Amino acid sequence: MGCSMDSLKFVASWKSPIAEAQLQVKVGGLQLEGCSFDGARLSENRHDSPSVSAVPACYMAWIAECSSGSYGPEEVISLPVYTSSERVSVVTHVTLPCGGNPDQWIQNGAALFLKQQ
């Protein structure tokens, strides 16, 4: 890339590979608690929804800070990714499309996990 880390941002795309990325990874197997995610946007859990559910695989990459990325800042929420559902160690934060109103998902305790327990 030929640039410093200070000029990069970490992004995730849930719909397609990241066009601006020279190198990216496809990450699968993440678990979500506090809401549901269908690959397009977050939604409220229903009364019969599991408390923790799998999310579709996504693409992650470091891109230039000036690049637009896959989503606008008002369309996403940055959720923590914990090593487990015990929420002790944060690995990183990943953005998910939320359709606005990020406070709703914070109040729901939305978070991602690498493993359920």
Secondary structure as GFF3:
##gff-version 3
##sequence-region A 1 117
A	DSSP	three_ten_helix	5	7	.	.	.	ID=ss1
A	DSSP	beta_strand	8	13	.	.	.	ID=ss2
A	DSSP	beta_strand	25	27	.	.	.	ID=ss3
A	DSSP	beta_strand	31	33	.	.	.	ID=ss4
A	DSSP	beta_strand	36	37	.	.	.	ID=ss5
A	DSSP	beta_strand	42	43	.	.	.	ID=ss6
A	DSSP	beta_strand	52	54	.	.	.	ID=ss7
A	DSSP	beta_strand	58	64	.	.	.	ID=ss8
A	DSSP	three_ten_helix	73	75	.	.	.	ID=ss9
A	DSSP	beta_strand	76	84	.	.	.	ID=ss10
A	DSSP	beta_strand	90	97	.	.	.	ID=ss11
A	DSSP	alpha_helix	102	107	.	.	.	ID=ss12
A	DSSP	beta_strand	111	115	.	.	.	ID=ss13
###
